[in-house]
C-alpha cells in the first residue's frame, strides 16, 4: 500500500476524481480547473472554489501580520475565480483552532478577511468552527458568477496562440526568503516583496475583461509556479508551450534581491509559486486590441504537442512539477 508521499498531491486528486459524479446533470466542469462550474440557468453559471491555509505549512505566527494572513485567505480564492473570468460573490469560512488559541489573534485575522471582502465585494455568509488539538487551520469556499458562454477553462489553448502573463513573477518567492529575516535589502524593496507574498492582488477585473473579450482561449492563476501552471494548461489543452525565459517580467525589487542573495531571478520567476498572477493564451494581437500592453507580457507561443513546456531557445523541457504538499518538506 503506497503512502501519500509516494502518491503525491496530484496523484491523490486523480484518485478522488476517478470516483466520478453521483449526478452529472448540472455539472459543467468538476475537478481539474481553477473552479468547479455549475449550471445556474440558461445564461449564467456558478463558480465554486476552496482553499485551505494551515499553520506551519502556509503561515507562521512570527513571520506575518494576522491581518495580512486574513487578507490572503480570501485573496487566493479570488484568484481562482479571476482565472475563470468570473465575478466573486459570497463565501463561507471554516476555522479549526485549539481551545488555547489567542482570540485576539483570530480577530485580527478576521479583520484582514473582511477588509479583502469589502475591497472585492465579497460577503462571508456562513461556515463552521471546530476545536482541534493540531495546528490552526482556515478553509474558505468562494462562489462566483459569470455568463455561461464567457468561461475560460484550462483546455482551450490552440497551436498558434501566444502565451501571456500579468504583472511580474517571482516576487512572492523572494518574499518567502525574506520572511526568514534576511535584512540586506533596502526597506522599500523588502516591503514590496513581502507585500507580494502576504497580500497578493488577485486580477479579478483583468480576468473578467479577458473573458468578456473572446480573445483569450485558456487561463490559469499562478499559484504553483509558472512552469507548473503552464504545464496544467498544456496538458488540459493537449498542446506544448514554448517559453522565452528572457521575456518573463521581473520586478526591480526581485532583481536587487537576487543580486544580493546570489539567487536566480529567472529561476524564481519560473518555479516559485504564490504570485497569484494570471497566465493565459490567446490570439497574437490580444494585448493591442484590449490595450493591455501595460498589464500583460507575451512570453511564448503554443505549438502542437501533448502537454510539454519548453524553453524556446534551448529546447530544454522545463520542470513542471511545482510544489507538492506530500512529496516536499515545508521549510519554516
Secondary structure, DSSP 4 states (H G I P E B T S, - for coil): ---HHHH-HHHHHHHHHTT--S--TTEEE-TTSSSEEEE-SSSEEEEEEEEEEEBTTTB-TTTS-HHHHHHHHHHHHHHHHHHHT-EEEEEEEEEEE-TTS-HHHHHHHHHHHHHHHHHHT-EEEEEEEEE-SS--EEEEEEEEEEEGGG---TT---TT-EEEEES-SSHHHHHHHHTTT---S-HHHHHHHHHHHHS----HHHHHHHHHHS-EEEEEE-SS-HHHHHHHHHHHHTEEEEE-GGGS---HHHHHHHHHHT--HHHHHHH------EEEEE-TTHHHHHT-TTTEEEEEEEEESSS-EEETTT-PBP------TTTSPPP-
